[in-house]
């Protein structure tokens, strides 16, 4: 139980960091360069992790790194950059908040993990809390942005589950570095074709890319893939609900947004759903039920 709790806390680093990524991308990074934006986020992060774990792919991990890089880096980073530029932070975070259900449903055929009733219930409660927290009458809906966000969620969920399926074959940080570098290199040719030369960046953009590369990518993906290797996919997906919570709290602290009663209730719903679906909570409930049953039998 202690190991499960420890990995849950480590995994939580990822969605918290990703929750800040929307704000940084929207406020500090240049528009109109989703391909170069993805390259400048993934390549430095991959090289940083490679410096920490100086290993190169061998055997099947050459094509696995390319496939995971295409799903988790090339497609995901490009689409999420586009979504962050075209959607308000709340809308982008709300779409991604539905990822626990997608991850649970895909986990059944991909890694043979059938979602439990507790996990599904937690997902429903958590997503309900996210919608309560994020939906407002003034949110602007951009069809291209929503499509980009949904596509990013589905493709990354498949990539995450393939990473989980192949977990244990190699070091997590090493495999993460390979897919980040592979995904970035895949994007360089189309970036030159469709967006021209790499953009000139001012100080704010350099600081922004530095943050998303180190914190929201290298650290976050290392924590996320480590969690996928040690926890059920359903539990990891529910931990991802901390993403929109971070976005709302960040907007309150930095953008001057108001944290009203609805947002507070939504955050409470997200946290309740997250806790309900975790293995630690399920085990505690079972122990409590068993103790109560034993006490009743003694009477």
N, C-alpha and C positions, 0 to 999 in steps of 0.2 A: 504493500500500500504506500509506503514511503517513497519508493522509486516512482510509482505512478504519479503521486502528488508532485514530486520533483520535476518530472518530465512535463507535467501539465503547466507548471509555472514557467519552465523554460520555453515551452511552445507559445505561451501567452505573449512572449516578447515580440513574436512575428506580427500578429494582427494589431498590436498597439503601435508598432513601428509603421505598418502599412496605413493605419488610420491617419498618421501624420503626413504620409506621402501625398495624399490627395491635396492637402492644403499647400504643401511646398510646391508641388507641380503646378497647381492653379495660380499661385501667387508669385512664384519666383522664376519658373522656367519658361523659355520662349515658346510661343505658339507656332503651329504649322510644321513641326519637325518630329512627328511621332517616331519615325524610323531612327533618326540620329539620337533622339531622346532615349530610345531603348538601348542603343549601342553605348551611349555615354553613361547609362546607368549600370548595364550588365558587365561590360568589359573591365572597368576598374575593380568592380566587386569580385569578379572571377579571378583576376590576377592577384588580388589581395588574399583570397582564400588559397590560391595555388601557392603563394609564398609561405602560408602557414602550413599547408600540407603538400610538400614537394613530391607529388606523384603524378604519373601520366597514365592515361587509360591503357588497358590491355585487353586483348581478345574482343569479346562481344561488347565491351564497354565503349568501344569507338562508335558503333552505331547506336547504342543506347544513349550515349551522351548527346549525339546529334538529335535523336528523337526527343529526348527530354528537353534539350535546349530549344528545339523548335516549338514545343508546347508551352513550357514553363517560362521561357525567356523571349524568343522571337515574337511569337503571336501574343503572349500575355502582356509583355511590357509595351509593345506597340499599341495594342488595343486599349490598355488601361491608361496610357498617356493621352490617347485620343479622347477617351471618356472623361478624363479629369479636366481636359481643356474645354469640352463641349457641355459638360453637365455641372450643376452646382455640387459641391462636396456632399451634401446630404443625399441627393438623388443617386450619385455614383456609389456611395456607401450603402444605400438601401438596396440597390440591385445586388451588390456583392453579399449583402446580408442573407440572401436566399441560398448561398452556396452550401450551407450544411446539409440541406435536403438533397441537393444535386450530388454532393459527395457521398452521402449515405446510399442513395439509389445506385450510383455507379459502382460503389464498393462491393455490392452484392455480386455482380458478374465478373468484376475485374480482380478482386482479391478475396472473394468468397466470404465476405463479412456481411451477414444478414443483420439489418438494423434492428435493435431491440425496441420494445415499446417505450421504454424510458427515454431512449435517445430520440425517437421520433416525437414524443411528447415534448421533450426539451426543445427540439427544433421548432415546433409549432409555436410554443410559448415565446421562445427567443425571437423568432421572426416577427411575431405579433408585436412584441415590445419594440423591435427595431422600426417597424412601420409606424407605431404610435409616436415614437421618438423623432422620426425623420420627416414624415409626410406633413406637408403644409399646403395650404391653398395657393400659395404664391410660387411654388416650385415650377420652374420652366422645364418642360419636357422636350428634349431634342432627340428625334428618332434615331439619328446616326449615333449619337452618344449612348443611348440606351442599347442599341444593337451591339455597339462595340463592347459595352460593359458586360452584357449577357454572354457574348461570344468569348470574352476573356475568362469569365467565370467557368463556362463549360469546358473549354480547352485546358485551362489550368487544373481543373478538378481531375480530368483524365490524366494529365501529366503527374499530378501529385500521387494518384493511386498507382501508376506505373512505377514511380519512385519507391513507393511503399512495397510493391510487389518484389522489387529487386533489392530492397534494403537488406543489409547484412552481407552482401557480396563484397563490398568495398567500404572504405571509410566515408562517412557522411559528408564531411567537409571537402574531401577530395572530389567526390561525385558531384557535389554542388558546384565546385569551381569549374569542373569540366563542362557542365551543361550551361553555366553562365557564359563561359568563353565561347563555346560552340554556338549558342544562340546569338551572341553578339556578332560573331564572324559571319553567320548566315545573313544577317541584316545589312552588312556593309555594302555589298554590291547594289541591292535595291535602294539603299539610302543615297548612294551617289547618283543613281539613275533618276529617282523621283524627287530628291530634295537637294541635289547638287553637292557642293563641297561641305565639309563639316562647318557648322555655324560658328561665328565669332561670339564668344561669351563674355559678358561683363562680370563684374565682381559678384553681384547677387546671384547670377545664373551659375557661376562656378561654385559658390557656396552651396546653392541648392542641389546641384548635381553631386557635390561631395557628400552631402547629407544622405541623399537617396541611394547613392552607391554604397556607402559604408554602413549606415544604420538600417535603412529600409530595404537593403538588398543583401549585403554580405552577412551581417548579423542576423537579420530577420529570416533569411532563407536557411541559414545554418540551423537556427532554432526550430524552424518549421519542419524541415526534413528529418531532424533528430526526433521530433515529436512523432512524426509519421512512422518512424522506424520502431518506436517503443509503445505507441498507444493505438487503440482502435481508430479507424478512420472517422467514425461517427463522433468520437470525443474530440478529435482534432478539429473537425468541421465546426463543432459547437464553440470551441475556443475562439474560432475565427470571428464570432459575433462581437468580440471586443473591438473589432475594427470600427464599426459605426459608432460605438460608444466613445472611442477615442476621438473620432471626427467631431462629434457633438461637443464634447468637453473642450477640445482644442478651439472650436469656433467660439465657445463661451469665453475662454481665457484670452485669445488673441484677436478675434474678429469682433468682439463686443456683442455677440449674440446673447439673447436672453434665455436662461435655463428655467422654463416654466414648469408648472405641475405636470403637464402631459409628458414633457421630456424626462422628468424625474421618474414618473411611472413607467415610461418606456425603458429607461435604463434598468429599473428594478426588474422588469419583465425579462430583459435580456440576461441579466445575471441569474435570475431564477431558472430560466431555461438552460443556461450553461451548466449550472450546478446539478440540475436534475438529470442531465444526460451523461454526467461523468461517472466512470467506473467506481471511483472512491465513494461517491454518494450512493450508488446502487448497492455497494457492499455494506455500507453503514446501515442502510434501510433493511437489508436482509438480516444483518446481525441483530438489529433492534427488534425486528419481527420474530426472529428465532428466540431471543431472550424473553419476549413477551409471551410467546407460545410455551416456553419452558416454565415460566412463572405460573401460567394458567394451569398447566398440567399438574404442578405441585399442589395447587389449591384443591 
